[in-house]
Amino acid sequence: MSVLRALRQVAASSSRAVARPAARSGPLRLATVQLAPRASMTAARAFSASTCRFSEADVVLSQKLAEELKYEKEAVADAPGEPEFLKTFKEQGIWEIQDVTGNDEVTLVRKFGNETIRMMFSIADIQNAEEEPEYEQEEGEGGEEQPPHSYPIRASFSITKGNAKGSINIDTMCQEGAFIIDNMSYYPDAQLGTELTAEADWKRRGLYIGPQFDTLDVSVQEEIEKWLQERGINENLATFVPEYSEFKEQKEYVRWLDNVKNFVDA
């Protein structure tokens, strides 16, 4: 047993000798890398970001938007908060105005007996007024005086009854203080006739909407016009629509300028 123990000791000592690293001739020197202080690197990044935050185009655009915004606000600085035509319309108490800030569509609602009448128009249509051909303007100068707000605005009406199914929809063009009827349609489902969704619009496209209004017998046209007049769809309403469109478009334009400028400046 002593011989075997001796042999084990010899083997262990020889393996340790092989595993032990060679003696160093001198002290070990580690290469070091000089790192920039963290504070200075952060400052450099912040400076770089601040210098690139606004380009020349950003600054110029912001200035132009500010100039336009100032001009538009000064143009209505002396005007009352609510124009006279709007006060008069509200005092009549016939139509309720449903106007959502940021939307280009306006809805008017009224009750007439057991009927609910809804009218919708878009202020986007008044943009076409600035694109009228010059020759049309020249003709107006030499002839009769053109009425204010003579540009066309599309307006649609839906009429429903509390004791009857379905709805009647009327598509018109509001121009020169009158509603020019395009067509009059009937929908057996009132929700389908009044719902403002893509699905409802798709379903309406496949339905018969009735003949063009000007192809009806003249006597029928006249009675339909009288029927609408009785419900307040008349000259007064046709005058209000373009006036309110201009009023709302101005407010939305100023709001748009302000929003875009704030975004550019952010």
C-alpha positions in Angstrom: 0.0 0.0 0.0 2.9 2.4 0.7 4.2 1.8 -2.8 0.9 2.7 -4.4 0.5 5.8 -2.2 4.0 6.8 -3.3 3.2 6.4 -7.0 0.0 8.5 -6.6 1.9 11.3 -4.9 4.5 11.3 -7.7 1.7 11.5 -10.4 -0.1 14.3 -8.6 3.1 16.4 -8.2 4.0 15.9 -11.8 0.6 17.1 -13.0 0.7 20.1 -10.8 4.0 21.0 -12.3 2.7 20.8 -15.8 -0.4 22.9 -15.0 1.6 25.6 -13.2 2.4 28.6 -15.5 5.9 29.5 -16.3 7.6 32.0 -14.0 7.2 35.6 -15.0 10.3 37.5 -16.0 8.8 40.8 -14.9 5.6 42.4 -13.6 2.5 42.0 -15.7 1.4 45.2 -17.4 -2.2 45.5 -18.6 -3.0 47.8 -21.6 -5.5 50.5 -20.6 -8.0 52.4 -22.8 -8.7 56.0 -22.1 -12.5 56.5 -21.9 -14.1 59.9 -22.2 -15.9 61.0 -19.1 -19.7 60.1 -19.1 -20.6 63.7 -18.4 -18.8 65.1 -21.4 -20.3 62.5 -23.7 -23.8 63.3 -22.5 -23.2 67.0 -23.0 -22.0 66.4 -26.5 -25.1 64.4 -27.4 -27.4 67.1 -26.0 -25.6 69.8 -27.9 -25.8 67.8 -31.1 -29.5 67.2 -30.6 -30.3 70.8 -29.8 -28.4 72.1 -32.9 -30.4 69.7 -35.2 -33.8 70.2 -33.6 -34.9 73.0 -35.9 -33.8 73.2 -39.5 -34.0 76.4 -41.6 -37.1 75.1 -43.2 -38.8 74.6 -39.8 -38.0 78.2 -38.8 -39.1 79.8 -42.1 -42.4 77.7 -42.1 -43.1 78.7 -38.5 -42.6 82.3 -39.3 -44.9 82.2 -42.3 -47.6 80.4 -40.3 -47.3 83.0 -37.6 -47.7 85.8 -40.1 -50.8 84.2 -41.6 -52.2 83.5 -38.2 -51.7 87.1 -37.1 -53.3 88.4 -40.2 -56.4 86.2 -39.9 -56.9 87.1 -36.2 -56.5 90.8 -36.8 -59.1 90.6 -39.6 -61.7 89.5 -37.2 -60.4 91.3 -34.1 -63.2 93.9 -34.2 -65.9 91.5 -35.2 -68.3 90.3 -32.4 -67.9 86.8 -31.0 -71.2 85.7 -32.6 -72.3 87.4 -35.9 -75.6 89.1 -36.1 -77.0 86.6 -38.7 -76.3 83.7 -36.3 -78.0 85.4 -33.4 -81.0 86.1 -35.5 -81.1 82.5 -36.7 -80.9 81.1 -33.2 -83.5 83.5 -31.9 -86.0 82.1 -34.4 -85.8 78.8 -32.4 -86.7 76.6 -35.4 -83.5 74.8 -36.2 -80.9 73.4 -33.8 -77.3 73.7 -35.0 -75.1 70.6 -34.4 -71.6 71.7 -35.1 -68.5 69.7 -34.0 -65.2 71.6 -33.9 -62.8 70.1 -36.4 -65.5 68.5 -38.6 -66.3 70.0 -42.0 -69.9 68.9 -41.9 -72.7 70.8 -40.1 -76.1 69.3 -39.2 -79.3 71.2 -38.6 -82.2 69.5 -36.9 -85.9 70.5 -36.3 -89.2 69.1 -35.3 -92.3 69.6 -37.4 -95.3 67.9 -36.0 -94.5 64.2 -35.7 -91.6 64.6 -38.2 -87.9 64.9 -37.5 -86.0 66.8 -40.2 -82.3 66.7 -40.5 -80.2 68.8 -42.9 -76.5 68.3 -43.6 -74.0 70.4 -45.6 -70.2 70.6 -45.8 -68.1 73.8 -45.6 -65.6 72.2 -48.0 -67.9 73.3 -50.9 -67.1 77.0 -50.4 -63.5 76.3 -51.6 -64.8 76.2 -55.2 -65.9 79.8 -55.0 -62.3 80.9 -55.4 -61.9 79.0 -58.6 -64.7 80.6 -60.7 -63.7 81.5 -64.3 -62.9 85.1 -64.9 -65.4 85.5 -67.7 -68.2 84.6 -65.4 -67.2 87.4 -63.0 -67.0 89.9 -66.0 -70.5 89.0 -67.0 -71.7 89.8 -63.5 -70.1 93.2 -63.6 -72.0 94.4 -66.6 -75.3 92.8 -65.8 -77.4 92.4 -62.8 -75.8 92.6 -59.4 -74.9 89.1 -58.2 -76.4 88.1 -54.9 -73.9 87.4 -52.0 -72.8 83.8 -51.5 -73.9 82.7 -54.9 -71.5 79.7 -55.0 -73.2 76.3 -54.7 -73.2 74.2 -51.6 -74.6 70.6 -51.5 -77.2 70.0 -48.9 -79.1 66.9 -48.1 -82.3 66.5 -46.0 -83.8 63.4 -44.3 -87.3 63.4 -43.0 -88.6 60.7 -40.7 -92.0 60.2 -38.9 -92.5 58.8 -35.4 -95.6 56.9 -36.5 -94.4 55.6 -39.8 -91.6 53.5 -41.1 -89.0 54.7 -43.6 -87.6 58.0 -44.5 -87.6 60.5 -47.3 -84.2 61.9 -48.4 -83.8 64.9 -50.6 -80.5 65.9 -52.3 -80.3 69.6 -53.1 -77.9 72.3 -54.2 -78.0 75.5 -52.2 -77.3 78.5 -54.4 -78.4 82.1 -54.8 -80.8 82.0 -51.9 -82.7 78.9 -53.0 -82.5 75.1 -52.8 -82.4 73.4 -56.2 -83.7 69.8 -55.8 -81.7 67.1 -57.5 -83.7 64.1 -56.5 -86.1 62.8 -53.8 -85.8 59.2 -52.6 -87.7 57.0 -50.2 -86.0 54.3 -48.0 -88.2 51.7 -46.3 -85.7 51.5 -43.5 -85.4 54.9 -41.7 -82.0 53.9 -40.2 -80.7 53.0 -43.6 -81.8 56.4 -44.9 -80.2 58.4 -42.1 -77.2 56.4 -40.9 -73.9 58.0 -41.9 -71.7 54.9 -42.2 -69.8 53.3 -45.1 -72.0 50.1 -44.8 -75.2 52.1 -45.0 -73.9 54.2 -47.9 -73.0 50.9 -49.7 -76.5 49.5 -49.2 -78.1 52.7 -50.5 -76.2 52.6 -53.7 -78.0 49.4 -54.8 -81.5 50.9 -54.2 -83.7 52.9 -56.6 -83.5 56.5 -55.5 -86.3 57.9 -57.7 -86.2 59.9 -60.8 -84.4 63.2 -61.4 -86.5 65.9 -60.0 -86.6 68.0 -63.2 -88.1 65.0 -65.1 -91.2 65.0 -62.9 -94.4 66.6 -64.0 -94.2 70.3 -63.3 -97.3 70.2 -61.1 -95.7 67.5 -59.0 -92.5 69.5 -58.7 -94.4 72.6 -57.5 -96.3 70.6 -54.9 -93.1 69.1 -53.5 -91.5 72.5 -53.3 -94.6 73.8 -51.4 -94.4 70.8 -49.1 -90.8 71.6 -48.3 -91.5 75.3 -47.9 -94.0 74.4 -45.2 -91.3 72.6 -43.3 -88.9 75.6 -43.2 -86.8 74.5 -46.2 -87.0 77.9 -47.8 -85.1 81.1 -48.8 -84.2 82.0 -45.3 -82.5 78.7 -44.7 -80.9 78.8 -48.1 -79.4 82.2 -47.2 -78.2 81.0 -43.8 -76.2 78.0 -45.1 -73.5 79.8 -47.1 -73.2 82.5 -44.4 -72.6 79.9 -41.7 -70.3 78.0 -44.0 -68.0 81.0 -44.3 -68.2 81.7 -40.6 -67.2 78.1 -39.7 -64.6 77.8 -42.4 -62.8 80.9 -41.0 -62.8 79.5 -37.5 -61.5 76.1 -38.7 -58.8 77.7 -40.8 -57.5 79.7 -37.9 -57.6 76.6 -35.8 -55.7 74.7 -38.5 -53.0 77.3 -38.7 -52.5 77.2 -34.9 -52.3 73.4 -34.8 -49.8 73.2 -37.6 -47.6 75.9 -36.2 -47.6 74.2 -32.8 -46.6 70.9 -34.4 -43.8 72.5 -36.4 -42.5 74.3 -33.3 -42.6 71.3 -31.0 
